[in-house]
Amino acid sequence: MPPYTCDGRKVVVLDTDNEEVQVDDEGDMFIVRYKVNRVMVIEDPKSRGEGLYATVGYVNRADRTVKAIGQSVGKRKKAMEALTLYKRKKDKILPANQPHTRGLKPGGDEDWKIKLVGNPSPINIKYAWLIPKFVNMPRGTRLTAECIAGLKIGMGITNQEREVLMEVLYNREAGIAFDLTEKGVFKPEVEPPHIISTIQHEPWQAANFRVPKALEGEVVDIVKKKLEYGALERCCRPCRNPWFLVPKKSGGYRLINAAQRLNAVTIKDASLLLSSEKYTEDFAGFPLLSLLDLFSGYDQYELDPSSRDMTAFQTPLGLLRMTALPQGYTNGVQVFDWVMKKIRKDQIAAGIGKPFIDDVAVKPASGSMFLDKDGIPEEVASGI
């Protein structure tokens, strides 16, 4: 049987989850030492004494190759990618396709905006045509001079347009977060904390996935920050889930609570998402679009205390549980999407805005450029 290869080097692939399997160090061989959810961590025997993990890769059993996708960690001080191969069909965890025994009525009020916002009057008469400020936050609390200086505003707008933009931002200052301590949560009038509906089940205690030594400090920092801003809290309950790290596009890592055991006992939500292709088609051809992204969106949707124990996992700082919607939860995308649609229902009905999970796109009511007789776009106000 031909050996596996990785970038032209021999590879030993071990079909086992035992991390302590002994293998011979022969020449220039790589060794797949353990696997977690199809992530293959490949160790270079030459660097074993230095505690370096050479690469991360996907094992292709068809052509007997390992595709390297990561880099070394440890004394070489390089970043390692922790990417996963999409689960094969036989490995997928399906939620329980059963009805709720007593039915389930979504919470919150459809007229939440009237109760929470009312009909505020504009403070700045000059811009009375803008949606007024409706939160009692002193001007400049978050939009400090330092924050404004750091804003990346295009050079192609006029002074009047910049002034209007800043007025809009000040009116929505309470909805802007520059760090996780400023992040808010959905008010119960909009949507109460989420209850994870499950079938009858016994608690589970799953072993943790192994994390490279070089990333342990990163894990402690992530957990400590989540404790500080309330995304995690301590617990002493019977459930324990594994967890792992995935790299973020902006750098650093995101800690993911592996929810396979939870998903196996969760009652399925049948809501459907709009396809990304259909979503983008709705905004094609418009001269102006606004794109908004919720800051750590799932952390803004609280979990009901009765459901938090099922999200517990062991960390270097102890057994902790999540206080907000967990990523990887089988119904997470659906429930977050329909809450966002409840919040943005007026814009959806008017055809000017639509959410896609935690992203929101806003467009004009018309795709017209409103050109004047000379073919120049008309001003809607002086200088705009």
Buried (B, 14 or more C-beta within 10 A) or exposed (E): EEEBBBEEBBBBBBEEEEEEEEEEEEEEBBBBBBBBBBBBBBBBBBBEEEEBBBBBBBBEEEEBBBBBBBBBBBEEEEBBBBBBBEEEEEEEBEBBEEEEEEEEEEBBBEEBBEEEEEEEEBEEEEBEEBEBBBEEEEEEEBBEEEEEEEEEEEEEBEEEBEBBBBBEBBBBBBBBBBEBEBBEBBEEBBBBBBBBBBEEBEEBEBEBBEBBEBBEEBBEEBBEBBBEBBBBBEBEEEBBBBBBBBBEEEEEBBBBBBBBBBBBBBBBBEEEEEEEEEBEEEBEEBEEEEEEEBBBBBBBBBBEEEBBBBBBBBBEBEBBBBBBBBBBBBBBBBBBBBBBBBBBBEBBEEEBBBBBBBBBBBBBEEEEBEEEEEEEEEEEEEEE
